Amino acid sequence: MAGQGWTVGQVATRCDVAVSALHFYERKGLLFSSRNAGNQRRYGADAIRRVSVIKAAQQLGISLAEIQRAFASLPRYRAPNKREWQALSSQWQDSLNQRIRRLEALRDSLTGCIGCGCLSMTSCPIYNPGDVLGQTQTGPVLLDQA
């Protein structure tokens, strides 16, 4: 694999991540390396692009599982090209739009619930509309499930 000359430390520094994060990404199948004659990891330039995509996606609130699913369609030792990136990003747009709608609804209804803490009041528009949970349980039941 030509161009596999980046050490784990170089990639970590360039991408501003911990070396352990790169090892974690490798275990998850998000990043790939080869080994040199001394059995040391070597990365291609694609590793920098992949880590950059991971970081950007995570900043948008995209889960690592979603990133894994999207990366599964990519070739192992190269960065996504323009067409592939458009396909990846379109997979995330619906999820992001849904998340935005939920956050806007939360923002708009938050003042009616602030300070409550019980999560079972009849008028809670966020977690328990119509006090559905109060019919079978008491207290902050949603917090207990987290």
C-alpha positions as CSV (number, residue, x, y, z in Angstrom):
1,M,0.0,0.0,0.0
2,A,1.8,3.0,-1.3
3,G,1.8,6.1,0.9
4,Q,1.4,4.3,4.2
5,G,4.0,6.3,6.0
6,W,2.2,8.1,8.8
7,T,3.0,6.9,12.3
8,V,0.2,6.7,14.9
9,G,1.7,9.7,16.7
10,Q,1.8,11.8,13.5
11,V,-1.8,11.1,12.7
12,A,-2.8,11.8,16.3
13,T,-1.0,15.1,16.3
14,R,-2.3,16.1,12.9
15,C,-5.9,15.3,13.8
16,D,-5.7,16.5,17.4
17,V,-6.8,13.2,18.9
18,A,-5.3,10.8,21.4
19,V,-3.3,7.8,20.1
20,S,-5.8,5.6,22.0
21,A,-8.6,7.2,19.9
22,L,-6.9,6.0,16.7
23,H,-6.6,2.5,18.2
24,F,-10.2,2.6,19.2
25,Y,-11.3,3.6,15.7
26,E,-9.2,0.8,14.3
27,R,-10.9,-1.7,16.5
28,K,-14.3,-0.4,15.4
29,G,-13.4,-0.7,11.7
30,L,-13.4,3.0,11.0
31,L,-9.7,3.3,10.4
32,F,-7.1,0.9,8.9
33,S,-3.3,0.7,9.2
34,S,-0.6,-1.6,7.9
35,R,2.5,-2.7,9.7
36,N,6.0,-2.0,8.9
37,A,9.0,-4.4,9.2
38,G,9.2,-3.5,12.9
39,N,5.5,-4.3,13.4
40,Q,4.6,-0.6,13.9
41,R,1.4,0.8,12.6
42,R,1.6,3.0,9.5
43,Y,-1.3,5.0,8.1
44,G,-2.0,6.4,4.7
45,A,-3.3,10.0,4.1
46,D,-6.8,8.5,4.1
47,A,-6.6,8.1,7.8
48,I,-6.4,11.9,8.3
49,R,-9.5,12.4,6.2
50,R,-11.4,9.5,8.0
51,V,-10.6,10.9,11.4
52,S,-11.6,14.4,10.2
53,V,-15.0,13.0,9.1
54,I,-15.5,11.2,12.3
55,K,-14.8,14.3,14.4
56,A,-17.0,16.5,12.2
57,A,-19.8,13.9,12.4
58,Q,-19.6,13.6,16.1
59,Q,-19.7,17.4,16.5
60,L,-23.0,17.2,14.7
61,G,-24.3,14.7,17.1
62,I,-24.0,11.7,14.9
63,S,-23.4,8.5,16.9
64,L,-20.4,6.3,16.4
65,A,-22.7,3.5,15.3
66,E,-24.2,5.7,12.6
67,I,-20.6,6.6,11.4
68,Q,-19.7,2.9,11.4
69,R,-22.7,2.1,9.2
70,A,-21.9,4.9,6.8
71,F,-18.2,3.9,6.6
72,A,-19.0,0.3,6.0
73,S,-19.7,1.1,2.3
74,L,-16.3,2.7,1.8
75,P,-13.1,1.1,0.6
76,R,-10.7,0.4,3.4
77,Y,-7.6,2.3,2.4
78,R,-8.8,5.5,0.9
79,A,-10.8,8.5,1.9
80,P,-14.3,9.1,0.5
81,N,-14.4,10.8,-2.9
82,K,-16.9,13.5,-3.6
83,R,-19.7,11.2,-4.7
84,E,-19.2,8.9,-1.7
85,W,-19.1,11.9,0.7
86,Q,-22.4,13.1,-0.7
87,A,-23.9,9.7,-0.1
88,L,-22.6,9.6,3.5
89,S,-23.8,13.0,4.3
90,S,-27.3,12.4,2.8
91,Q,-27.7,9.4,5.1
92,W,-27.2,11.7,8.1
93,Q,-29.4,14.6,6.9
94,D,-32.8,13.0,7.9
95,S,-31.4,12.0,11.3
96,L,-30.1,15.6,11.9
97,N,-33.3,17.2,10.8
98,Q,-35.3,15.0,13.2
99,R,-32.9,15.8,16.0
100,I,-33.3,19.6,15.2
101,R,-37.1,19.3,15.3
102,R,-36.9,17.5,18.7
103,L,-34.5,20.1,20.1
104,E,-36.7,23.0,18.9
105,A,-39.7,21.3,20.6
106,L,-37.7,20.9,23.8
107,R,-36.5,24.5,23.7
108,D,-40.1,25.8,23.1
109,S,-41.7,23.8,25.9
110,L,-38.9,23.8,28.4
111,T,-40.1,26.8,30.5
112,G,-43.3,24.9,31.4
113,C,-41.4,22.1,33.0
114,I,-38.2,23.7,34.4
115,G,-37.5,22.8,38.0
116,C,-40.2,20.1,38.1
117,G,-38.0,17.0,38.4
118,C,-40.9,14.5,38.8
119,L,-41.3,13.7,35.1
120,S,-44.8,12.5,35.7
121,M,-46.9,15.6,36.0
122,T,-50.0,15.7,33.9
123,S,-48.9,18.7,31.8
124,C,-45.3,17.7,31.1
125,P,-45.0,18.3,27.3
126,I,-41.5,16.9,27.1
127,Y,-41.4,13.4,28.6
128,N,-44.9,12.5,29.7
129,P,-47.7,14.2,27.9
130,G,-51.1,13.2,29.4
131,D,-49.3,11.6,32.4
132,V,-49.1,8.2,30.7
133,L,-46.3,7.1,33.0
134,G,-48.2,8.2,36.1
135,Q,-50.8,5.6,35.4
136,T,-48.4,2.7,36.2
137,Q,-45.4,4.2,37.9
138,T,-44.3,7.1,40.2
139,G,-41.3,9.3,40.5
140,P,-38.6,10.1,37.9
141,V,-39.1,6.8,36.1
142,L,-37.5,8.0,32.9
143,L,-34.3,9.0,34.7
144,D,-34.1,5.5,36.2
145,Q,-34.1,4.0,32.7
146,A,-31.2,6.1,31.4
